[in-house]
Amino acid sequence: MALGEFDLIAKYFSRPARRSPLGVGDDCALLAPAPGMQLAVSSDLLVEGRHFLSTVAPERLGHKALAVNLSDLAACGAQPLAFTLALSMPRVDEAFLDGFARGLYALADAHGVELVGGDTTAGPLAICITVFGEVPAGRALLRSGARAGDDLWVSHPPGGGLGDARLALEMFRGTVAVTPDFERLRLAMECPQPRVALGVALRGVATSAIDLSDGLVGDLGHLRERSRVGAVVDVDALPRSAALAAQPRARQLECMVSGGDDYELLFTAPSAQRDAVHAAGAAAGVGVARIGRIVEEPGLRLVDARGEPVRGGFAAFDHFATP
């Protein structure tokens, strides 16, 4: 007999919550941040064919659905508390639900974050998560704090860099030949790692931050706009994996500058804080690379290691403008 909506929730998405006094099953979840803390709240919607391929394993989809939300908390320097899940799917598929829930809960447990409510319905496969975190009052990392003279930094996985997720996508599309690194690149696309520990470690060190979801050019544009500054980026300083470095230079730049789906932290800090930035990266177990600087003059300049301008039509991902 097919599961109904409430049986589905009870079987796959109900377990005792430690932080919320209500949890799944009531009309609302009640969250109380600790004294002196502020709530940080973010939502992301993932739609099949737009944000993920139909071939993705359910476990990885469960992981990514939560990871992209935790990445937003990381960019604010917030510690995760709880999340809600709204899930639309064409039919009840218990094999899918079992894998999805396992991937979702594995990442939730890794970050100590609780599922405290949500909704399910019949429809196209889509996942919407709203995540809640807490950050000391007045200490959140914002997009608006960058100042001329600040260094520009980006996080990256040890031995990896920006652009691997986009390179994997191009291999799926058939525009790039599949390489022996494909499975590792696919993991970068399907299982991004939210930099929560780094975001927390950067409180009081970074002056601004944003996570890289729509590409370096676009997300840096949001930070520049909110801070009312310009930026110079040395494209030769951008961290890249050996697999991406083996590609033609034009492909490397396309993936790193416009690619998106990296979910690394892009942040600024005064030059006097360079040792503190490296210490934060070491404490979080991730790499940090200094890739440029913030300037007063509006706009973005891409240069190479010699300071020469880099030409190219680099554009950010836009859900309504990008095919």
C-alpha positions as CSV (number, residue, x, y, z in Angstrom):
1,M,0.0,0.0,0.0
2,A,1.4,3.4,-1.0
3,L,2.4,5.8,1.8
4,G,0.2,8.8,2.4
5,E,1.6,12.3,3.1
6,F,1.6,12.0,6.9
7,D,2.9,8.4,6.9
8,L,5.7,9.5,4.6
9,I,6.7,12.3,7.0
10,A,6.5,10.0,10.0
11,K,8.7,7.3,8.3
12,Y,11.4,9.4,6.7
13,F,11.4,12.9,8.3
14,S,10.4,12.5,12.0
15,R,12.9,12.0,14.8
16,P,13.2,13.6,18.2
17,A,14.6,17.1,18.0
18,R,17.0,18.3,20.7
19,R,16.9,22.0,20.2
20,S,13.2,22.7,19.5
21,P,10.5,22.1,22.1
22,L,8.0,21.1,19.4
23,G,9.9,19.7,16.4
24,V,8.2,17.9,13.5
25,G,4.4,17.3,13.8
26,D,3.1,20.6,15.2
27,D,1.9,23.7,13.3
28,C,5.1,25.6,14.2
29,A,8.5,25.0,15.5
30,L,9.6,27.2,18.4
31,L,13.2,28.4,18.3
32,A,14.9,30.5,21.0
33,P,18.4,31.8,20.3
34,A,20.7,32.0,23.3
35,P,20.9,35.4,25.1
36,G,22.9,37.9,23.1
37,M,22.5,36.0,19.8
38,Q,20.6,36.9,16.6
39,L,18.8,34.5,14.4
40,A,20.1,34.1,10.8
41,V,17.5,32.8,8.4
42,S,17.9,31.7,4.7
43,S,15.9,29.8,2.1
44,D,16.9,28.0,-1.1
45,L,14.8,26.2,-3.7
46,L,16.2,23.4,-5.8
47,V,14.3,22.3,-8.9
48,E,15.1,19.3,-11.0
49,G,16.7,20.2,-14.3
50,R,17.6,23.6,-13.1
51,H,19.7,23.0,-10.0
52,F,20.4,19.3,-10.2
53,L,20.3,16.5,-12.8
54,S,17.8,13.7,-12.8
55,T,20.8,11.3,-12.6
56,V,22.0,12.5,-9.2
57,A,21.9,9.9,-6.4
58,P,19.2,10.6,-3.8
59,E,21.8,10.6,-1.0
60,R,23.8,13.3,-2.7
61,L,20.6,15.3,-3.5
62,G,19.7,15.2,0.2
63,H,23.2,16.4,1.1
64,K,23.2,19.2,-1.4
65,A,19.7,20.5,-0.6
66,L,20.9,21.2,3.0
67,A,24.5,22.1,2.1
68,V,23.5,25.1,-0.1
69,N,21.5,26.5,2.8
70,L,24.2,25.9,5.4
71,S,26.6,27.7,3.0
72,D,24.4,30.9,3.4
73,L,24.8,30.6,7.2
74,A,28.5,30.1,6.8
75,A,28.7,33.4,4.8
76,C,27.1,35.2,7.8
77,G,29.4,33.5,10.3
78,A,26.3,31.8,11.9
79,Q,26.2,28.5,13.7
80,P,23.3,26.3,12.4
81,L,20.4,25.5,14.7
82,A,17.4,24.1,12.7
83,F,15.8,23.8,9.3
84,T,12.5,23.1,7.6
85,L,11.9,21.0,4.5
86,A,9.3,21.5,1.8
87,L,9.4,18.6,-0.7
88,S,7.4,18.2,-3.9
89,M,7.6,15.0,-5.9
90,P,5.6,13.4,-8.7
91,R,4.9,10.2,-6.7
92,V,5.9,8.4,-3.5
93,D,9.2,6.6,-4.3
94,E,10.4,5.0,-1.1
95,A,13.9,4.1,-2.5
96,F,14.4,7.8,-3.4
97,L,13.1,8.9,0.0
98,D,15.3,6.5,1.9
99,G,18.4,7.7,0.2
100,F,17.4,11.4,0.3
101,A,16.7,11.3,4.0
102,R,20.0,9.5,4.7
103,G,22.0,12.1,2.9
104,L,20.1,14.9,4.4
105,Y,20.4,13.6,8.0
106,A,24.1,12.7,7.6
107,L,25.0,16.4,6.8
108,A,22.5,17.6,9.5
109,D,24.2,15.5,12.1
110,A,27.6,16.6,11.0
111,H,26.6,20.2,11.7
112,G,24.3,19.6,14.7
113,V,21.3,21.1,12.9
114,E,17.7,19.8,13.5
115,L,14.8,19.2,11.1
116,V,11.9,20.9,12.8
117,G,9.0,21.0,10.3
118,G,8.0,21.5,6.6
119,D,5.5,20.2,4.1
120,T,5.2,17.6,1.3
121,T,3.0,17.6,-1.8
122,A,2.6,16.0,-5.2
123,G,4.2,17.9,-8.1
124,P,7.5,18.3,-10.0
125,L,10.6,17.3,-8.0
126,A,11.6,20.3,-6.1
127,I,13.1,20.9,-2.6
128,C,12.9,24.0,-0.5
129,I,14.8,24.3,2.7
130,T,14.7,27.2,5.2
131,V,17.6,27.1,7.6
132,F,18.0,28.9,10.9
133,G,21.2,29.8,12.7
134,E,22.5,32.0,15.4
135,V,25.3,34.6,15.5
136,P,26.4,36.9,18.3
137,A,24.6,40.2,18.1
138,G,26.5,42.7,15.9
139,R,29.1,40.2,14.8
140,A,27.5,38.7,11.7
141,L,29.5,38.8,8.5
142,L,27.7,40.9,5.9
143,R,28.2,41.8,2.3
144,S,28.3,45.5,3.1
145,G,31.6,45.8,5.1
146,A,34.3,45.7,2.5
147,R,36.6,48.7,2.4
148,A,39.2,50.0,-0.1
149,G,42.5,48.4,0.8
150,D,41.1,45.1,2.0
151,D,42.5,41.9,0.7
152,L,40.1,39.7,-1.3
153,W,40.1,36.0,-0.3
154,V,38.4,32.7,-1.3
155,S,38.2,29.4,0.4
156,H,38.9,26.1,-1.3
157,P,39.2,22.4,-0.6
158,P,42.7,21.2,0.1
159,G,44.2,20.2,-3.2
160,G,41.2,21.7,-5.1
161,G,39.8,25.0,-6.1
162,L,37.1,26.9,-7.9
163,G,35.4,25.6,-11.0
164,D,35.3,21.9,-10.5
165,A,31.5,21.7,-10.3
166,R,31.2,23.6,-13.5
167,L,33.8,21.4,-15.2
168,A,31.8,18.3,-14.1
169,L,28.6,19.9,-15.6
170,E,30.4,20.5,-18.9
171,M,31.4,16.8,-18.9
172,F,27.7,15.9,-18.4
173,R,26.8,18.2,-21.3
174,G,29.4,16.7,-23.6
175,T,31.3,19.9,-24.2
176,V,34.4,18.6,-22.4
177,A,35.8,15.1,-22.6
178,V,35.3,12.9,-19.6
179,T,38.6,12.4,-17.7
180,P,39.8,10.0,-15.0
181,D,39.0,12.8,-12.5
182,F,35.3,12.7,-13.4
183,E,34.0,11.1,-10.2
184,R,35.9,13.5,-8.0
185,L,34.6,16.5,-10.1
186,R,31.1,15.1,-9.9
187,L,31.4,14.9,-6.2
188,A,32.3,18.6,-6.1
189,M,29.1,19.3,-8.1
190,E,26.7,17.0,-6.2
191,C,28.1,17.2,-2.6
192,P,29.4,20.7,-1.9
193,Q,30.8,21.2,1.6
194,P,29.4,24.2,3.5
195,R,32.2,26.2,5.1
196,V,30.4,26.7,8.4
197,A,33.5,26.4,10.6
198,L,35.4,28.9,8.5
199,G,32.6,31.4,8.7
200,V,32.5,31.2,12.4
201,A,36.3,31.5,12.6
202,L,36.2,34.6,10.5
203,R,34.1,36.6,12.9
204,G,36.0,39.7,13.9
205,V,38.6,39.0,11.1
206,A,36.7,39.4,7.8
207,T,35.0,42.7,6.9
208,S,32.5,41.1,4.5
209,A,31.6,37.7,3.0
210,I,29.4,36.0,0.5
211,D,29.1,32.4,-0.6
212,L,29.9,31.4,-4.2
213,S,26.7,30.0,-5.7
214,D,26.3,31.8,-9.0
215,G,29.9,32.4,-9.9
216,L,32.8,34.6,-8.8
217,V,31.9,37.5,-11.1
218,G,28.2,37.6,-10.0
219,D,28.7,37.0,-6.3
220,L,31.6,39.5,-6.1
221,G,29.3,41.9,-7.9
222,H,26.7,41.6,-5.1
223,L,29.4,42.2,-2.5
224,R,30.8,45.2,-4.4
225,E,27.4,46.7,-4.8
226,R,26.5,46.4,-1.1
227,S,29.8,47.7,0.0
228,R,30.0,50.4,-2.7
229,V,33.5,49.5,-3.7
230,G,35.4,48.1,-6.7
231,A,37.7,45.1,-6.9
232,V,40.8,43.8,-8.7
233,V,41.1,40.0,-9.1
234,D,44.3,38.3,-10.2
235,V,42.9,35.3,-12.2
236,D,46.3,33.5,-11.9
237,A,45.9,33.5,-8.1
238,L,42.6,31.7,-8.3
239,P,42.9,28.2,-6.7
240,R,42.3,25.3,-9.2
241,S,42.5,21.6,-9.1
242,A,45.0,19.6,-11.3
243,A,42.0,18.4,-13.4
244,L,40.9,22.0,-14.2
245,A,44.5,23.2,-14.7
246,A,44.8,20.6,-17.4
247,Q,42.1,22.3,-19.4
248,P,42.7,25.1,-21.9
249,R,43.1,28.5,-20.2
250,A,39.8,29.8,-21.6
251,R,38.0,26.9,-20.1
252,Q,39.7,27.3,-16.8
253,L,38.6,30.9,-16.6
254,E,35.1,30.2,-17.7
255,C,34.7,27.6,-14.9
256,M,36.4,29.6,-12.1
257,V,35.1,33.1,-12.9
258,S,31.6,32.3,-14.2
259,G,31.0,28.7,-13.2
260,G,28.9,28.8,-10.0
261,D,28.0,25.9,-7.7
262,D,31.3,26.2,-5.8
263,Y,29.8,27.1,-2.4
264,E,33.1,28.4,-1.1
265,L,33.4,31.6,0.9
266,L,34.5,34.8,-0.8
267,F,35.5,37.4,1.8
268,T,37.5,40.5,2.5
269,A,39.8,41.4,5.3
270,P,42.4,44.1,6.1
271,S,45.9,43.3,5.1
272,A,46.9,43.3,8.7
273,Q,44.7,40.3,9.2
274,R,46.5,37.9,6.8
275,D,47.9,35.7,9.6
276,A,44.5,35.6,11.2
277,V,42.9,34.6,7.9
278,H,45.4,31.7,7.5
279,A,44.8,30.7,11.1
280,A,41.1,30.6,10.5
281,G,41.5,28.4,7.4
282,A,43.8,26.1,9.3
283,A,41.4,25.8,12.2
284,A,38.5,25.0,9.7
285,G,40.6,22.5,7.7
286,V,40.2,24.4,4.4
287,G,42.5,26.3,2.1
288,V,42.3,30.1,1.8
289,A,43.8,32.0,-1.2
290,R,44.3,35.7,-1.5
291,I,43.1,36.5,-5.0
292,G,42.9,40.3,-5.2
293,R,42.1,43.5,-3.4
294,I,39.2,46.0,-2.9
295,V,39.6,49.4,-4.4
296,E,37.6,52.7,-4.3
297,E,37.0,52.8,-8.1
298,P,33.7,51.1,-8.9
299,G,33.7,48.0,-11.1
300,L,35.6,44.8,-11.4
301,R,39.0,44.5,-13.1
302,L,40.3,41.0,-14.0
303,V,44.1,40.9,-14.4
304,D,46.8,38.3,-14.8
305,A,49.9,37.8,-12.6
306,R,51.7,40.6,-14.5
307,G,48.8,43.0,-13.9
308,E,47.7,42.9,-17.5
309,P,43.9,43.1,-18.2
310,V,42.2,39.8,-18.9
311,R,39.6,40.0,-21.6
312,G,36.5,37.8,-21.8
313,G,32.7,37.9,-21.6
314,F,32.4,36.5,-18.2
315,A,28.9,36.5,-16.8
316,A,27.2,35.2,-13.7
317,F,24.5,32.6,-13.6
318,D,21.0,34.1,-13.7
319,H,18.0,31.9,-13.2
320,F,15.9,33.9,-15.6
321,A,18.5,34.9,-18.1
322,T,20.7,31.8,-18.3
323,P,19.4,29.0,-20.5
